């Protein structure tokens, strides 16, 4: 009887060991698969981040705040470039009124009032902005000067409106 009991205990412990091994192997394989999946996701996101950084670097190439020469131009006059950028944006956006076209947009609204949406100060002399009336849209290129009071004087040099899509 004792011999059979030892045999049963041995078989039970062998089966229990096999069960634990198989179960742990499944858990380990699942974790390895998850790790591989996460590593692939990290690689994809790193590539996406690198391409976004390169795109951002290209985007900021023509930007007042990333142009040392343009910033030096204003610093030599005792003006902060950030203040100039804010003044230009405020001047253009403050002309967006509810019932009136923006006076800096050289086109009258067709389907509504023309309003400026986005502004980019390119350097110490140029600004580009886009505008829309909700249906039609276009862009306008300005030259600007800062008067002795620090107020920007904007002159619309070139502009266009996109043809309506049919």
C-alpha positions as CSV (number, residue, x, y, z in Angstrom):
1,X,0.0,0.0,0.0
2,X,2.8,2.3,0.9
3,X,4.5,1.6,-2.4
4,X,1.3,2.4,-4.3
5,X,0.9,5.6,-2.3
6,X,4.4,6.7,-3.2
7,X,3.8,5.8,-6.8
8,X,0.6,7.9,-6.9
9,X,2.3,10.8,-5.2
10,X,5.2,10.6,-7.7
11,X,2.7,10.5,-10.6
12,X,0.7,13.3,-9.1
13,X,3.7,15.5,-8.6
14,X,4.9,14.7,-12.1
15,X,1.5,15.7,-13.6
16,X,1.5,18.8,-11.4
17,X,5.0,19.8,-12.6
18,X,4.0,19.3,-16.2
19,X,0.8,21.4,-15.6
20,X,2.8,24.2,-14.1
21,X,5.4,24.0,-16.9
22,X,2.8,24.2,-19.6
23,X,0.8,26.9,-17.9
24,X,3.9,29.0,-17.3
25,X,5.1,28.5,-20.8
26,X,1.8,29.8,-22.1
27,X,2.0,32.9,-19.9
28,X,5.6,33.5,-20.9
29,X,4.8,33.1,-24.6
30,X,1.9,35.5,-24.3
31,X,4.1,38.1,-22.5
32,X,6.8,37.6,-25.1
33,X,4.3,38.2,-27.9
34,X,3.0,41.3,-26.0
35,X,6.6,42.6,-25.6
36,X,7.2,42.1,-29.3
37,X,4.0,43.9,-30.2
38,X,4.9,46.8,-27.9
39,X,8.5,47.0,-29.3
40,X,7.0,47.2,-32.8
41,X,4.6,50.0,-31.7
42,X,7.5,51.9,-30.0
43,X,9.6,51.7,-33.3
44,X,6.6,52.9,-35.3
45,X,6.0,55.8,-32.9
46,X,9.7,56.7,-32.9
47,X,9.7,56.9,-36.7
48,X,6.5,58.9,-36.7
49,X,8.1,61.3,-34.1
50,X,11.2,61.7,-36.3
51,X,9.2,62.5,-39.3
52,X,7.0,64.9,-37.4
53,X,10.1,66.6,-36.0
54,X,11.5,66.9,-39.5
55,X,8.2,68.3,-40.8
56,X,8.2,70.8,-37.8
57,X,11.7,71.8,-38.6
58,X,10.7,72.5,-42.2
59,X,7.5,74.3,-41.1
60,X,9.5,76.6,-38.8
61,X,12.1,77.5,-41.4
62,X,10.0,80.5,-42.5
63,X,9.1,81.8,-39.1
64,X,9.9,85.1,-37.3
65,X,10.6,83.3,-34.0
66,X,13.1,80.9,-35.6
67,X,14.8,83.5,-37.8
68,X,17.8,84.9,-35.9
69,X,18.4,87.7,-38.4
70,X,14.8,88.9,-38.2
71,X,14.8,88.8,-34.5
72,X,18.1,90.7,-34.4
73,X,16.5,93.3,-36.7
74,X,13.9,94.0,-34.0
75,X,16.3,93.7,-31.1
76,X,18.4,96.4,-32.6
77,X,15.4,98.7,-32.5
78,X,14.7,97.8,-28.9
79,X,11.6,95.7,-29.8
80,X,10.9,92.1,-28.8
81,X,10.1,89.8,-31.8
82,X,7.4,88.0,-29.8
83,X,5.7,91.4,-29.2
84,X,5.7,92.1,-32.9
85,X,4.2,88.7,-33.7
86,X,1.5,89.2,-31.2
87,X,0.8,92.7,-32.3
88,X,0.4,91.6,-36.0
89,X,-1.8,88.7,-35.1
90,X,-4.0,90.9,-32.8
91,X,-4.2,93.6,-35.5
92,X,-5.4,91.1,-38.2
93,X,-7.7,89.1,-35.9
94,X,-9.3,92.2,-34.3
95,X,-10.6,93.1,-37.7
96,X,-12.8,89.9,-37.8
97,X,-16.2,91.3,-37.0
98,X,-19.6,89.5,-37.0
99,X,-21.4,91.5,-39.7
100,X,-18.5,93.0,-41.6
101,X,-15.7,91.7,-43.8
102,X,-12.2,91.9,-42.4
103,X,-10.7,95.1,-43.8
104,X,-7.4,93.4,-44.4
105,X,-8.9,90.9,-46.8
106,X,-8.9,92.3,-50.3
107,X,-12.1,90.4,-51.4
108,X,-15.7,90.9,-50.4
109,X,-17.4,87.9,-49.0
110,X,-19.6,86.0,-51.4
111,X,-21.4,83.5,-49.1
112,X,-20.8,85.5,-45.9
113,X,-18.2,87.8,-44.4
114,X,-14.5,87.3,-45.1
115,X,-12.5,86.5,-41.9
116,X,-8.9,85.8,-41.4
117,X,-8.3,82.3,-39.9
118,X,-4.6,81.7,-39.7
119,X,-1.6,84.0,-39.7
120,X,2.1,83.3,-40.1
121,X,4.7,86.0,-39.6
122,X,7.5,84.9,-41.9
123,X,10.2,87.3,-41.0
124,X,10.8,91.0,-40.1
125,X,9.0,92.2,-43.3
126,X,6.4,89.6,-44.4
127,X,3.2,88.0,-43.2
128,X,0.9,85.5,-44.9
129,X,-2.7,84.8,-43.8
130,X,-5.6,82.7,-45.0
131,X,-9.2,83.8,-45.0
132,X,-12.6,82.4,-45.7
133,X,-16.3,83.3,-45.9
134,X,-17.3,79.8,-45.0
135,X,-17.5,78.6,-48.6
136,X,-14.7,80.5,-50.5
137,X,-11.2,80.9,-49.2
138,X,-7.9,82.4,-50.2
139,X,-4.6,83.7,-49.0
140,X,-3.1,87.2,-48.7
141,X,0.5,88.2,-48.5
142,X,1.4,91.3,-46.5
143,X,4.5,93.5,-46.0
144,X,4.6,95.2,-42.7
145,X,6.3,97.9,-40.8
146,X,6.3,98.7,-37.1
147,X,5.7,102.4,-36.4
148,X,7.2,104.4,-33.5
149,X,4.3,103.4,-31.3
150,X,4.9,99.7,-31.9
151,X,1.8,99.4,-34.0
152,X,2.1,97.3,-37.2
153,X,1.2,98.9,-40.5
154,X,0.2,96.1,-42.9
155,X,0.1,96.4,-46.7
156,X,-1.6,93.7,-48.7
157,X,0.8,93.0,-51.6
158,X,-0.7,89.9,-53.3
159,X,-3.7,87.8,-52.7
160,X,-5.9,85.2,-54.4
161,X,-9.1,83.4,-53.8
162,X,-9.5,79.7,-54.7
163,X,-12.2,78.9,-57.3
164,X,-15.3,77.3,-56.0
165,X,-15.4,73.5,-56.0
166,X,-18.3,72.2,-58.1
